[in-house]
Amino acid sequence: MDQSKLTSLLLRLGLAIVFLYAAAGSLLQPQEWVGYLPPFLAKLSFADSLLKLFAIYEIVLALWLLSGRFVRYAGVLAALTFAGITLAQPSVFIVTFRDIGLLFMALALAALSWKHDA
């Protein structure tokens, strides 16, 4: 395996694990995760349902990353997801720094994959 394929694999695994961990946590213990929703969504009566829908989205994105297909698009979507999370909850600084790092990790994956997916 050449270096760029190994790098892509490691980035994809890292991002997929983060999405799967968050999805599992929010499905198994939604009361612990509903606080990470933006305040205007957390107050809605169907906030738990929104959390479940987002968990399903995270699982699908993780599986897409693991598949190795159209990686540049999966990387861009992952970056947009982390950007949205960061912008929706800038006051949760305790995790914001992590999401910014993951955003750039996803952008690195997309940039690395750009020539391979064409």
VEXTI-833748 format. One record per atom (N, C-alpha, C): residue number from 0; residue in three letters; atom name; x, y, z. Coordinates in Angstrom, 1 decimal, always signed. Example, Ala and Ser with C-alpha at 12.3 -4.5 7.8 and 13.67 -1.06 7.14 Angstrom:
BEGIN
0;ALA;N;+13.2;-5.7;+7.8
0;ALA;CA;+12.3;-4.5;+7.8
0;ALA;C;+13.2;-3.3;+7.8
1;SER;N;+12.8;-2.2;+7.1
1;SER;CA;+13.7;-1.1;+7.1
1;SER;C;+12.9;+0.0;+7.9
***
This chain:
BEGIN
0;MET;N;+0.9;-1.2;+0.0
0;MET;CA;+0.0;+0.0;+0.0
0;MET;C;+0.9;+1.2;+0.0
1;ASP;N;+0.6;+2.1;-1.0
1;ASP;CA;+1.5;+3.3;-1.0
1;ASP;C;+1.1;+4.3;+0.1
2;GLN;N;+1.9;+5.3;+0.3
2;GLN;CA;+1.7;+6.3;+1.4
2;GLN;C;+0.4;+7.0;+1.3
3;SER;N;+0.0;+7.5;+0.1
3;SER;CA;-1.2;+8.3;+0.0
3;SER;C;-2.5;+7.4;+0.3
4;LYS;N;-2.4;+6.1;-0.1
4;LYS;CA;-3.5;+5.2;+0.2
4;LYS;C;-3.6;+4.9;+1.7
5;LEU;N;-2.5;+4.8;+2.4
5;LEU;CA;-2.4;+4.5;+3.8
5;LEU;C;-2.9;+5.8;+4.6
6;THR;N;-2.5;+6.9;+4.1
6;THR;CA;-2.9;+8.2;+4.7
6;THR;C;-4.4;+8.3;+4.6
7;SER;N;-4.9;+8.1;+3.4
7;SER;CA;-6.4;+8.2;+3.2
7;SER;C;-7.1;+7.2;+4.1
8;LEU;N;-6.6;+6.0;+4.2
8;LEU;CA;-7.3;+5.0;+5.1
8;LEU;C;-7.3;+5.4;+6.5
9;LEU;N;-6.2;+5.9;+7.0
9;LEU;CA;-6.1;+6.4;+8.4
9;LEU;C;-7.0;+7.5;+8.7
10;LEU;N;-7.1;+8.5;+7.7
10;LEU;CA;-8.0;+9.6;+7.9
10;LEU;C;-9.5;+9.1;+7.9
11;ARG;N;-9.8;+8.2;+7.0
11;ARG;CA;-11.2;+7.7;+6.8
11;ARG;C;-11.5;+7.0;+8.1
12;LEU;N;-10.6;+6.1;+8.6
12;LEU;CA;-10.9;+5.4;+9.8
12;LEU;C;-11.1;+6.3;+11.0
13;GLY;N;-10.3;+7.3;+11.1
13;GLY;CA;-10.4;+8.3;+12.2
13;GLY;C;-11.7;+9.0;+12.2
14;LEU;N;-12.1;+9.5;+11.1
14;LEU;CA;-13.3;+10.3;+10.9
14;LEU;C;-14.5;+9.3;+11.2
15;ALA;N;-14.5;+8.2;+10.6
15;ALA;CA;-15.6;+7.2;+10.7
15;ALA;C;-15.8;+6.8;+12.2
16;ILE;N;-14.7;+6.6;+12.9
16;ILE;CA;-14.8;+6.2;+14.3
16;ILE;C;-15.5;+7.4;+15.1
17;VAL;N;-15.1;+8.6;+14.8
17;VAL;CA;-15.7;+9.7;+15.5
17;VAL;C;-17.2;+9.8;+15.3
18;PHE;N;-17.6;+9.7;+14.0
18;PHE;CA;-19.0;+9.7;+13.7
18;PHE;C;-19.8;+8.5;+14.3
19;LEU;N;-19.2;+7.3;+14.3
19;LEU;CA;-19.9;+6.2;+14.9
19;LEU;C;-20.0;+6.3;+16.4
20;TYR;N;-18.9;+6.8;+17.0
20;TYR;CA;-19.0;+7.0;+18.5
20;TYR;C;-20.1;+7.9;+18.9
21;ALA;N;-20.1;+9.1;+18.2
21;ALA;CA;-21.1;+10.1;+18.5
21;ALA;C;-22.5;+9.5;+18.2
22;ALA;N;-22.7;+8.8;+17.1
22;ALA;CA;-24.0;+8.2;+16.8
22;ALA;C;-24.4;+7.2;+17.9
23;ALA;N;-23.5;+6.4;+18.2
23;ALA;CA;-23.8;+5.3;+19.3
23;ALA;C;-24.2;+6.0;+20.6
24;GLY;N;-23.4;+7.0;+21.0
24;GLY;CA;-23.7;+7.7;+22.2
24;GLY;C;-25.0;+8.4;+22.2
25;SER;N;-25.3;+9.0;+21.1
25;SER;CA;-26.6;+9.8;+21.1
25;SER;C;-27.8;+8.8;+21.0
26;LEU;N;-27.6;+7.6;+20.4
26;LEU;CA;-28.7;+6.7;+20.4
26;LEU;C;-28.9;+5.9;+21.7
27;LEU;N;-27.8;+5.6;+22.4
27;LEU;CA;-27.8;+4.9;+23.6
27;LEU;C;-28.1;+5.7;+24.8
28;GLN;N;-27.6;+7.0;+24.8
28;GLN;CA;-27.9;+7.9;+26.0
28;GLN;C;-28.3;+9.3;+25.4
29;PRO;N;-29.4;+9.4;+24.8
29;PRO;CA;-29.8;+10.7;+24.2
29;PRO;C;-29.9;+11.8;+25.2
30;GLN;N;-30.2;+11.6;+26.5
30;GLN;CA;-30.3;+12.6;+27.5
30;GLN;C;-28.9;+13.3;+27.7
31;GLU;N;-27.8;+12.5;+27.4
31;GLU;CA;-26.5;+13.1;+27.6
31;GLU;C;-26.0;+13.9;+26.4
32;TRP;N;-26.7;+13.7;+25.2
32;TRP;CA;-26.3;+14.3;+24.0
32;TRP;C;-27.2;+15.4;+23.5
33;VAL;N;-28.4;+15.5;+24.0
33;VAL;CA;-29.4;+16.5;+23.5
33;VAL;C;-28.9;+17.9;+23.8
34;GLY;N;-28.0;+18.0;+24.8
34;GLY;CA;-27.5;+19.3;+25.1
34;GLY;C;-26.5;+19.9;+24.1
35;TYR;N;-26.1;+19.0;+23.2
35;TYR;CA;-25.2;+19.5;+22.1
35;TYR;C;-26.0;+20.0;+20.9
36;LEU;N;-27.3;+19.8;+20.9
36;LEU;CA;-28.1;+20.4;+19.9
36;LEU;C;-28.0;+21.9;+20.1
37;PRO;N;-28.2;+22.7;+19.0
37;PRO;CA;-28.3;+24.2;+19.2
37;PRO;C;-29.5;+24.5;+20.1
38;PRO;N;-29.4;+25.5;+20.9
38;PRO;CA;-30.4;+25.7;+21.9
38;PRO;C;-31.8;+25.8;+21.3
39;PHE;N;-32.0;+26.4;+20.1
39;PHE;CA;-33.3;+26.6;+19.6
39;PHE;C;-33.9;+25.2;+19.2
40;LEU;N;-33.0;+24.2;+18.9
40;LEU;CA;-33.5;+22.9;+18.5
40;LEU;C;-33.7;+22.1;+19.8
41;ALA;N;-32.9;+22.2;+20.8
41;ALA;CA;-32.9;+21.4;+22.0
41;ALA;C;-34.3;+21.7;+22.7
42;LYS;N;-34.8;+22.9;+22.6
42;LYS;CA;-36.1;+23.2;+23.3
42;LYS;C;-37.3;+22.6;+22.6
43;LEU;N;-37.2;+22.1;+21.4
43;LEU;CA;-38.3;+21.6;+20.7
43;LEU;C;-38.8;+20.3;+21.3
44;SER;N;-40.1;+20.0;+21.2
44;SER;CA;-40.6;+18.8;+21.8
44;SER;C;-40.1;+17.5;+21.1
45;PHE;N;-39.6;+17.7;+19.8
45;PHE;CA;-39.1;+16.5;+19.1
45;PHE;C;-37.6;+16.5;+19.0
46;ALA;N;-36.9;+17.1;+20.0
46;ALA;CA;-35.5;+17.2;+20.0
46;ALA;C;-34.9;+15.8;+19.9
47;ASP;N;-35.4;+14.8;+20.7
47;ASP;CA;-34.9;+13.5;+20.7
47;ASP;C;-35.0;+12.9;+19.3
48;SER;N;-36.0;+13.1;+18.6
48;SER;CA;-36.1;+12.6;+17.2
48;SER;C;-35.1;+13.2;+16.3
49;LEU;N;-34.9;+14.5;+16.4
49;LEU;CA;-33.8;+15.2;+15.7
49;LEU;C;-32.5;+14.6;+15.9
50;LEU;N;-32.2;+14.3;+17.2
50;LEU;CA;-31.0;+13.6;+17.6
50;LEU;C;-30.8;+12.3;+17.0
51;LYS;N;-31.9;+11.5;+16.9
51;LYS;CA;-31.9;+10.2;+16.3
51;LYS;C;-31.6;+10.3;+14.8
52;LEU;N;-32.3;+11.3;+14.1
52;LEU;CA;-32.0;+11.5;+12.7
52;LEU;C;-30.6;+11.8;+12.4
53;PHE;N;-30.0;+12.7;+13.3
53;PHE;CA;-28.6;+13.1;+13.1
53;PHE;C;-27.7;+11.9;+13.3
54;ALA;N;-28.0;+11.0;+14.3
54;ALA;CA;-27.3;+9.8;+14.5
54;ALA;C;-27.3;+8.9;+13.3
55;ILE;N;-28.4;+8.8;+12.7
55;ILE;CA;-28.5;+8.0;+11.4
55;ILE;C;-27.7;+8.6;+10.3
56;TYR;N;-27.7;+9.9;+10.2
56;TYR;CA;-26.9;+10.6;+9.2
56;TYR;C;-25.4;+10.3;+9.5
57;GLU;N;-25.0;+10.4;+10.8
57;GLU;CA;-23.6;+10.1;+11.1
57;GLU;C;-23.2;+8.7;+10.8
58;ILE;N;-24.1;+7.7;+11.0
58;ILE;CA;-23.8;+6.3;+10.7
58;ILE;C;-23.6;+6.2;+9.2
59;VAL;N;-24.5;+6.8;+8.4
59;VAL;CA;-24.4;+6.7;+6.9
59;VAL;C;-23.1;+7.3;+6.5
60;LEU;N;-22.8;+8.5;+7.0
60;LEU;CA;-21.5;+9.2;+6.6
60;LEU;C;-20.3;+8.3;+7.0
61;ALA;N;-20.3;+7.7;+8.2
61;ALA;CA;-19.2;+6.9;+8.6
61;ALA;C;-19.1;+5.7;+7.7
62;LEU;N;-20.2;+5.0;+7.3
62;LEU;CA;-20.1;+3.9;+6.4
62;LEU;C;-19.6;+4.3;+5.0
63;TRP;N;-20.0;+5.5;+4.6
63;TRP;CA;-19.5;+6.0;+3.3
63;TRP;C;-18.0;+6.2;+3.4
64;LEU;N;-17.5;+6.8;+4.4
64;LEU;CA;-16.1;+7.0;+4.6
64;LEU;C;-15.3;+5.7;+4.6
65;LEU;N;-15.9;+4.7;+5.3
65;LEU;CA;-15.2;+3.4;+5.3
65;LEU;C;-15.3;+2.7;+4.0
66;SER;N;-16.3;+3.0;+3.2
66;SER;CA;-16.4;+2.3;+1.9
66;SER;C;-15.2;+2.7;+0.9
67;GLY;N;-14.7;+3.8;+1.1
67;GLY;CA;-13.6;+4.3;+0.2
67;GLY;C;-14.0;+4.7;-1.2
68;ARG;N;-15.3;+4.9;-1.3
68;ARG;CA;-15.9;+5.4;-2.6
68;ARG;C;-16.2;+6.8;-2.6
69;PHE;N;-15.8;+7.5;-3.6
69;PHE;CA;-16.0;+9.0;-3.8
69;PHE;C;-15.6;+9.7;-2.5
70;VAL;N;-14.4;+9.4;-2.1
70;VAL;CA;-13.8;+9.9;-0.8
70;VAL;C;-13.8;+11.4;-0.8
71;ARG;N;-13.5;+12.1;-1.9
71;ARG;CA;-13.4;+13.5;-1.8
71;ARG;C;-14.8;+14.1;-1.4
72;TYR;N;-15.9;+13.6;-1.9
72;TYR;CA;-17.2;+14.1;-1.5
72;TYR;C;-17.5;+13.8;-0.1
73;ALA;N;-17.2;+12.6;+0.3
73;ALA;CA;-17.4;+12.2;+1.7
73;ALA;C;-16.6;+13.1;+2.7
74;GLY;N;-15.4;+13.4;+2.3
74;GLY;CA;-14.5;+14.3;+3.1
74;GLY;C;-15.1;+15.7;+3.1
75;VAL;N;-15.6;+16.2;+2.0
75;VAL;CA;-16.2;+17.6;+2.0
75;VAL;C;-17.4;+17.6;+2.9
76;LEU;N;-18.3;+16.5;+2.8
76;LEU;CA;-19.5;+16.5;+3.6
76;LEU;C;-19.1;+16.4;+5.0
77;ALA;N;-18.1;+15.6;+5.4
77;ALA;CA;-17.7;+15.5;+6.8
77;ALA;C;-17.2;+16.9;+7.3
78;ALA;N;-16.4;+17.6;+6.4
78;ALA;CA;-16.0;+18.9;+6.8
78;ALA;C;-17.1;+19.9;+7.0
79;LEU;N;-18.1;+19.8;+6.1
79;LEU;CA;-19.3;+20.7;+6.3
79;LEU;C;-20.1;+20.4;+7.6
80;THR;N;-20.1;+19.1;+7.9
80;THR;CA;-20.8;+18.6;+9.1
80;THR;C;-20.1;+19.2;+10.3
81;PHE;N;-18.8;+19.1;+10.4
81;PHE;CA;-18.0;+19.7;+11.5
81;PHE;C;-18.1;+21.2;+11.6
82;ALA;N;-18.2;+21.8;+10.4
82;ALA;CA;-18.3;+23.3;+10.4
82;ALA;C;-19.7;+23.7;+10.9
83;GLY;N;-20.7;+22.9;+10.5
83;GLY;CA;-22.1;+23.2;+11.0
83;GLY;C;-22.2;+23.0;+12.5
84;ILE;N;-21.6;+21.9;+13.0
84;ILE;CA;-21.6;+21.7;+14.4
84;ILE;C;-20.9;+22.8;+15.2
85;THR;N;-19.7;+23.3;+14.7
85;THR;CA;-19.0;+24.3;+15.3
85;THR;C;-19.7;+25.6;+15.3
86;LEU;N;-20.3;+26.0;+14.1
86;LEU;CA;-21.1;+27.2;+14.0
86;LEU;C;-22.4;+27.2;+14.8
87;ALA;N;-23.0;+26.1;+14.9
87;ALA;CA;-24.3;+26.0;+15.7
87;ALA;C;-24.1;+26.1;+17.2
88;GLN;N;-22.9;+25.7;+17.7
88;GLN;CA;-22.7;+25.7;+19.1
88;GLN;C;-21.3;+26.3;+19.5
89;PRO;N;-21.0;+27.5;+19.1
89;PRO;CA;-19.7;+28.1;+19.4
89;PRO;C;-19.4;+28.2;+20.9
90;SER;N;-20.4;+28.2;+21.7
90;SER;CA;-20.2;+28.4;+23.1
90;SER;C;-19.8;+27.2;+23.8
91;VAL;N;-19.9;+26.0;+23.2
91;VAL;CA;-19.4;+24.8;+23.8
91;VAL;C;-18.0;+24.6;+23.5
92;PHE;N;-17.2;+25.5;+24.0
92;PHE;CA;-15.7;+25.5;+23.7
92;PHE;C;-15.0;+24.2;+24.1
93;ILE;N;-15.5;+23.5;+25.1
93;ILE;CA;-14.9;+22.3;+25.5
93;ILE;C;-14.7;+21.3;+24.4
94;VAL;N;-15.6;+21.3;+23.4
94;VAL;CA;-15.5;+20.4;+22.3
94;VAL;C;-15.3;+21.1;+21.0
95;THR;N;-15.4;+22.4;+20.9
95;THR;CA;-15.2;+23.1;+19.7
95;THR;C;-13.8;+22.9;+19.1
96;PHE;N;-12.8;+22.9;+20.0
96;PHE;CA;-11.4;+22.8;+19.5
96;PHE;C;-11.3;+21.4;+18.7
97;ARG;N;-11.9;+20.4;+19.2
97;ARG;CA;-11.9;+19.1;+18.6
97;ARG;C;-12.5;+19.1;+17.3
98;ASP;N;-13.7;+19.7;+17.2
98;ASP;CA;-14.4;+19.7;+15.9
98;ASP;C;-13.7;+20.5;+14.9
99;ILE;N;-13.0;+21.6;+15.3
99;ILE;CA;-12.2;+22.3;+14.3
99;ILE;C;-11.1;+21.5;+13.8
100;GLY;N;-10.4;+20.7;+14.6
100;GLY;CA;-9.4;+19.8;+14.2
100;GLY;C;-9.9;+18.7;+13.2
101;LEU;N;-11.1;+18.2;+13.6
101;LEU;CA;-11.7;+17.2;+12.7
101;LEU;C;-12.1;+17.8;+11.4
102;LEU;N;-12.6;+19.0;+11.4
102;LEU;CA;-12.9;+19.7;+10.1
102;LEU;C;-11.7;+19.7;+9.2
103;PHE;N;-10.6;+20.1;+9.7
103;PHE;CA;-9.4;+20.2;+8.9
103;PHE;C;-8.9;+18.8;+8.5
104;MET;N;-9.1;+17.8;+9.3
104;MET;CA;-8.8;+16.4;+9.0
104;MET;C;-9.6;+16.0;+7.8
105;ALA;N;-10.9;+16.3;+7.8
105;ALA;CA;-11.8;+16.0;+6.7
105;ALA;C;-11.4;+16.7;+5.4
106;LEU;N;-11.0;+18.0;+5.6
106;LEU;CA;-10.5;+18.7;+4.4
106;LEU;C;-9.3;+18.1;+3.8
107;ALA;N;-8.4;+17.7;+4.7
107;ALA;CA;-7.2;+17.0;+4.3
107;ALA;C;-7.5;+15.7;+3.5
108;LEU;N;-8.5;+15.0;+4.0
108;LEU;CA;-8.9;+13.8;+3.3
108;LEU;C;-9.4;+14.1;+1.9
109;ALA;N;-10.3;+15.1;+1.8
109;ALA;CA;-10.8;+15.5;+0.5
109;ALA;C;-9.7;+16.0;-0.4
110;ALA;N;-8.8;+16.8;+0.1
110;ALA;CA;-7.7;+17.2;-0.8
110;ALA;C;-6.8;+16.1;-1.3
111;LEU;N;-6.5;+15.2;-0.4
111;LEU;CA;-5.7;+14.0;-0.7
111;LEU;C;-6.4;+13.1;-1.7
112;SER;N;-7.7;+13.0;-1.7
112;SER;CA;-8.5;+12.2;-2.5
112;SER;C;-8.9;+12.8;-3.8
113;TRP;N;-8.7;+14.1;-4.0
113;TRP;CA;-9.2;+14.8;-5.1
113;TRP;C;-8.7;+14.2;-6.4
114;LYS;N;-7.4;+13.9;-6.5
114;LYS;CA;-6.9;+13.4;-7.8
114;LYS;C;-7.2;+11.9;-8.0
115;HIS;N;-7.5;+11.2;-6.9
115;HIS;CA;-7.8;+9.7;-7.0
115;HIS;C;-9.2;+9.5;-7.4
116;ASP;N;-10.1;+10.3;-7.1
116;ASP;CA;-11.6;+10.1;-7.3
116;ASP;C;-12.0;+10.6;-8.7
117;ALA;N;-11.2;+11.3;-9.4
117;ALA;CA;-11.6;+12.0;-10.6
117;ALA;C;-12.0;+11.0;-11.7
***
